[in-house]
Amino acid sequence: MRKYNLSKTPYKKIMLFSFLILVVLCTMYLFIGINANNWEFFLPRRGIKIIAILMISYCIGYSSLVFQTITNNKILTPSVMGLDSLYLFIQTIIVYFLGSKQLAMMDGYGNFFLSLGAMLLCSWLLFLLLFKRENKSIYFLVLTGMIIGNFFQGLSTFMQVLLDPNEFSILQGKMFASFNNINTSLLGISIVVIGIVILISYKDSSSLDVLSLGKDTSINLGISYDKLVLKQLMIVSLLVSISTVLVGPITFLGILIISLTRNLISTYRHTYLGIQVSLLGGIFLIAGLLIVERIFKFETTMSVIINFIGGLYFLYIMIKERKQ
């Protein structure tokens, strides 16, 4: 019996197949349990949740793709920069000094712009300091980000220990990704920002294709390496910040979908890789919602499922790389 190698299938067919799976899952999520008596209540809310999921899947997927291209490493994801830890540190500071009531009052634009601004400021300062050095290395950025992330995580843990248990229970809701409490008022501005990023990324896709060949090769082929890398790192930090502020940290989703994308389609073109990784992100998140709501009856969270599957897959990748 002849074996069928999916990686040899033309990538456009795989992308079309992934798109159809995503459409089927979205349709299932929209209409399961809908009847003439409840459709006016459930359909708009489910539709908004699907829009948010598609946005998050693009943010996490594309930022992971670009970050791996910049670092020339297929294991690293933007989470090593410590932005998730910074987000939790900001939420902890608000509860520690102002109380959980203030955190609840800031769940709108206040918390969004505060968290987004702090995360962008920290990451951009790190990038600018890196690119002012003469002997700059992208791995210095990764190492510095990991150190800063552990620093913020340590501070957050210290303050959380001192919190009142009731205050900590409110803060605990910010520690895990949640798609059931998405602030719909933030979707509009997030869509605008992501739309601008998509336009910029589409124009830079050919340059990223060249950048994937390595620093020296891309410079020899006429790419302005420092300018392009700094620009893309800022885009990565922006996308990660938006996804984290909207739903919370999702640690292993990026490594899961980008690794599967590289195994499914054999192309170097970032336009197609970006589309496929976004489709896979949507598939995993919609499927996760269906599992949590229909099978586990909300007894667990989707972040637990995603991190469990992603963590196992990450261990598989590490073992596979070690054997090679």
C-alpha positions as semicolon CSV with decimal commas, in nm:
position;residue;x (nm);y (nm);z (nm)
1;M;0,000;0,000;0,000
2;R;0,144;0,334;-0,103
3;K;0,199;0,584;0,174
4;Y;0,068;0,935;0,119
5;N;0,303;1,210;0,228
6;L;0,102;1,518;0,318
7;S;0,410;1,743;0,306
8;K;0,442;1,669;-0,069
9;T;0,090;1,796;-0,137
10;P;0,080;2,137;-0,309
11;Y;0,057;2,388;-0,028
12;K;-0,235;2,574;-0,185
13;K;-0,448;2,259;-0,157
14;I;-0,350;2,220;0,208
15;M;-0,437;2,585;0,272
16;L;-0,775;2,537;0,105
17;F;-0,838;2,222;0,309
18;S;-0,745;2,406;0,630
19;F;-0,976;2,692;0,536
20;L;-1,266;2,450;0,482
21;I;-1,201;2,286;0,820
22;L;-1,202;2,629;0,985
23;V;-1,531;2,721;0,812
24;V;-1,690;2,394;0,927
25;L;-1,575;2,446;1,287
26;C;-1,695;2,807;1,288
27;T;-2,034;2,696;1,151
28;M;-2,061;2,425;1,416
29;Y;-1,974;2,668;1,692
30;L;-2,221;2,925;1,564
31;F;-2,526;2,703;1,518
32;I;-2,501;2,415;1,766
33;G;-2,788;2,453;2,013
34;I;-2,943;2,744;1,820
35;N;-3,320;2,753;1,778
36;A;-3,588;3,007;1,702
37;N;-3,613;3,110;2,066
38;N;-3,247;3,186;2,143
39;W;-3,074;3,278;1,817
40;E;-3,103;3,653;1,881
41;F;-2,909;3,614;2,205
42;F;-2,645;3,355;2,112
43;L;-2,557;3,429;1,748
44;P;-2,417;3,784;1,797
45;R;-2,211;3,677;2,098
46;R;-2,072;3,371;1,926
47;G;-1,998;3,572;1,613
48;I;-1,801;3,829;1,814
49;K;-1,608;3,549;1,984
50;I;-1,516;3,397;1,647
51;I;-1,392;3,735;1,521
52;A;-1,177;3,769;1,832
53;I;-1,038;3,418;1,786
54;L;-0,944;3,486;1,423
55;M;-0,765;3,802;1,534
56;I;-0,578;3,622;1,811
57;S;-0,479;3,336;1,581
58;Y;-0,325;3,584;1,337
59;C;-0,146;3,775;1,611
60;I;0,007;3,465;1,770
61;G;0,075;3,279;1,446
62;Y;0,229;3,560;1,243
63;S;0,435;3,695;1,532
64;S;0,579;3,346;1,593
65;L;0,657;3,306;1,223
66;V;0,839;3,639;1,196
67;F;1,024;3,590;1,525
68;Q;1,157;3,253;1,410
69;T;1,266;3,406;1,080
70;I;1,452;3,687;1,258
71;T;1,623;3,457;1,509
72;N;1,677;3,184;1,248
73;N;1,552;2,936;1,508
74;K;1,248;2,709;1,466
75;I;1,192;2,651;1,839
76;L;1,184;3,004;1,983
77;T;0,863;3,208;2,002
78;P;0,799;3,570;2,112
79;S;0,705;3,447;2,461
80;V;1,078;3,431;2,545
81;M;1,085;3,813;2,538
82;G;0,892;3,816;2,865
83;L;0,589;4,015;2,746
84;D;0,347;3,771;2,913
85;S;0,526;3,817;3,245
86;L;0,517;4,195;3,202
87;Y;0,141;4,184;3,141
88;L;0,082;3,981;3,459
89;F;0,313;4,218;3,648
90;I;0,103;4,518;3,542
91;Q;-0,221;4,348;3,650
92;T;-0,061;4,250;3,983
93;I;0,055;4,607;4,047
94;I;-0,296;4,740;3,985
95;V;-0,452;4,494;4,231
96;Y;-0,172;4,530;4,489
97;F;-0,179;4,910;4,510
98;L;-0,530;5,002;4,393
99;G;-0,739;4,691;4,464
100;S;-0,940;4,451;4,250
101;K;-1,225;4,703;4,215
102;Q;-0,994;4,937;4,027
103;L;-0,886;4,649;3,802
104;A;-1,250;4,574;3,724
105;M;-1,313;4,944;3,647
106;M;-1,012;4,950;3,413
107;D;-1,123;4,649;3,207
108;G;-1,204;4,882;2,918
109;Y;-0,976;5,118;2,731
110;G;-0,784;5,214;3,045
111;N;-0,638;4,869;3,113
112;F;-0,598;4,804;2,739
113;F;-0,390;5,114;2,668
114;L;-0,198;5,090;2,996
115;S;-0,095;4,729;2,938
116;L;-0,037;4,774;2,566
117;G;0,164;5,092;2,618
118;A;0,384;4,941;2,891
119;M;0,452;4,624;2,691
120;L;0,535;4,817;2,376
121;L;0,753;5,068;2,563
122;C;0,951;4,795;2,736
123;S;1,005;4,590;2,420
124;W;1,087;4,887;2,199
125;L;1,339;5,023;2,451
126;L;1,500;4,680;2,456
127;F;1,514;4,671;2,077
128;L;1,654;5,024;2,045
129;L;1,922;4,960;2,307
130;L;2,016;4,643;2,125
131;F;2,050;4,811;1,787
132;K;2,264;5,091;1,925
133;R;2,533;4,843;2,020
134;E;2,816;4,792;1,778
135;N;2,845;4,414;1,819
136;K;2,474;4,349;1,833
137;S;2,329;3,999;1,826
138;I;1,969;3,889;1,807
139;Y;2,044;3,622;2,067
140;F;2,143;3,895;2,311
141;L;1,787;4,024;2,272
142;V;1,643;3,678;2,341
143;L;1,862;3,627;2,649
144;T;1,782;3,975;2,783
145;G;1,411;3,918;2,726
146;M;1,421;3,592;2,919
147;I;1,601;3,759;3,211
148;I;1,354;4,050;3,218
149;G;1,062;3,807;3,197
150;N;1,188;3,609;3,496
151;F;1,244;3,936;3,683
152;F;0,884;4,050;3,629
153;Q;0,754;3,704;3,713
154;G;0,947;3,703;4,040
155;L;0,811;4,045;4,137
156;S;0,457;3,938;4,047
157;T;0,484;3,622;4,258
158;F;0,618;3,821;4,555
159;M;0,326;4,067;4,547
160;Q;0,069;3,792;4,486
161;V;0,179;3,614;4,805
162;L;0,103;3,932;5,001
163;L;-0,243;3,979;4,850
164;D;-0,569;3,908;5,025
165;P;-0,711;3,572;4,901
166;N;-1,022;3,745;4,765
167;E;-0,809;3,996;4,576
168;F;-0,589;3,716;4,443
169;S;-0,893;3,524;4,315
170;I;-0,984;3,828;4,103
171;L;-0,627;3,858;3,975
172;Q;-0,612;3,486;3,898
173;G;-0,861;3,538;3,618
174;K;-0,597;3,746;3,436
175;M;-0,332;3,474;3,457
176;F;-0,494;3,242;3,206
177;A;-0,631;3,298;2,859
178;S;-1,009;3,339;2,856
179;F;-1,234;3,375;2,553
180;N;-1,551;3,402;2,759
181;N;-1,482;3,751;2,895
182;I;-1,364;3,934;2,583
183;N;-1,428;4,307;2,602
184;T;-1,615;4,373;2,277
185;S;-1,545;4,747;2,296
186;L;-1,177;4,675;2,231
187;L;-1,233;4,472;1,914
188;G;-1,281;4,775;1,690
189;I;-0,949;4,943;1,766
190;S;-0,773;4,603;1,763
191;I;-0,909;4,527;1,415
192;V;-0,783;4,864;1,288
193;V;-0,434;4,808;1,431
194;I;-0,415;4,451;1,299
195;G;-0,537;4,565;0,957
196;I;-0,252;4,817;0,938
197;V;-0,005;4,547;1,045
198;I;-0,134;4,314;0,771
199;L;-0,076;4,579;0,505
200;I;0,278;4,647;0,630
201;S;0,355;4,277;0,659
202;Y;0,232;4,205;0,306
203;K;0,468;4,468;0,167
204;D;0,760;4,323;0,364
205;S;0,684;3,958;0,286
206;S;0,939;3,935;0,003
207;S;1,207;4,090;0,225
208;L;1,128;3,836;0,496
209;D;1,168;3,559;0,239
210;V;1,522;3,680;0,178
211;L;1,586;3,732;0,550
212;S;1,511;3,364;0,612
213;L;1,834;3,283;0,423
214;G;2,039;3,432;0,707
215;K;2,189;3,765;0,803
216;D;2,498;3,759;0,580
217;T;2,311;3,631;0,274
218;S;2,028;3,881;0,312
219;I;2,274;4,171;0,343
220;N;2,458;4,054;0,032
221;L;2,126;4,044;-0,154
222;G;2,055;4,410;-0,070
223;I;1,835;4,383;0,239
224;S;1,871;4,660;0,498
225;Y;1,907;4,409;0,781
226;D;1,902;4,635;1,087
227;K;1,611;4,843;0,964
228;L;1,402;4,542;0,863
229;V;1,469;4,344;1,183
230;L;1,392;4,641;1,409
231;K;1,069;4,708;1,220
232;Q;0,957;4,346;1,237
233;L;1,047;4,312;1,604
234;M;0,828;4,611;1,680
235;I;0,543;4,450;1,484
236;V;0,596;4,125;1,676
237;S;0,578;4,305;2,011
238;L;0,263;4,489;1,899
239;L;0,084;4,169;1,793
240;V;0,185;3,981;2,108
241;S;0,073;4,274;2,321
242;I;-0,269;4,289;2,155
243;S;-0,334;3,915;2,188
244;T;-0,220;3,911;2,552
245;V;-0,429;4,214;2,650
246;L;-0,742;4,083;2,477
247;V;-0,753;3,725;2,607
248;G;-0,447;3,670;2,828
249;P;-0,127;3,470;2,781
250;I;-0,131;3,153;2,565
251;T;0,215;3,007;2,604
252;F;0,248;2,710;2,370
253;L;0,001;2,792;2,090
254;G;0,264;2,971;1,882
255;I;0,518;2,689;1,877
256;L;0,242;2,437;1,806
257;I;0,087;2,601;1,501
258;I;0,409;2,731;1,344
259;S;0,578;2,390;1,369
260;L;0,276;2,215;1,218
261;T;0,265;2,477;0,941
262;R;0,628;2,416;0,845
263;N;0,561;2,041;0,836
264;L;0,246;2,075;0,627
265;I;0,359;2,317;0,357
266;S;0,707;2,320;0,208
267;T;0,748;2,681;0,103
268;Y;0,969;2,968;0,209
269;R;0,716;3,238;0,117
270;H;0,594;3,420;0,425
271;T;0,267;3,520;0,260
272;Y;0,152;3,159;0,243
273;L;0,313;3,059;0,572
274;G;0,135;3,349;0,745
275;I;-0,203;3,248;0,603
276;Q;-0,157;2,881;0,695
277;V;-0,037;2,949;1,049
278;S;-0,336;3,180;1,105
279;L;-0,574;2,913;0,974
280;L;-0,424;2,651;1,204
281;G;-0,447;2,891;1,498
282;G;-0,816;2,944;1,426
283;I;-0,874;2,569;1,393
284;F;-0,710;2,489;1,727
285;L;-0,885;2,771;1,912
286;I;-1,234;2,702;1,773
287;A;-1,189;2,328;1,833
288;G;-1,071;2,409;2,185
289;L;-1,382;2,614;2,252
290;L;-1,607;2,332;2,126
291;I;-1,427;2,082;2,350
292;V;-1,445;2,306;2,657
293;E;-1,811;2,403;2,610
294;R;-1,961;2,082;2,468
295;I;-1,750;1,801;2,616
296;F;-1,607;1,936;2,944
297;K;-1,909;2,164;3,011
298;F;-1,683;2,456;3,118
299;E;-1,515;2,243;3,387
300;T;-1,175;2,337;3,245
301;T;-1,031;2,629;3,047
302;M;-0,912;2,632;2,689
303;S;-0,567;2,758;2,791
304;V;-0,517;2,437;2,991
305;I;-0,597;2,224;2,683
306;I;-0,384;2,434;2,447
307;N;-0,088;2,446;2,684
308;F;-0,113;2,072;2,752
309;I;-0,112;1,979;2,382
310;G;0,143;2,247;2,296
311;G;0,368;2,146;2,584
312;L;0,371;1,782;2,473
313;Y;0,443;1,886;2,116
314;F;0,725;2,113;2,234
315;L;0,882;1,822;2,420
316;Y;0,849;1,611;2,105
317;I;1,029;1,880;1,903
318;M;1,308;1,905;2,160
319;I;1,361;1,528;2,160
320;K;1,352;1,520;1,781
321;E;1,607;1,802;1,753
322;R;1,835;1,632;2,005
323;K;1,836;1,307;1,809
324;Q;1,934;1,494;1,494
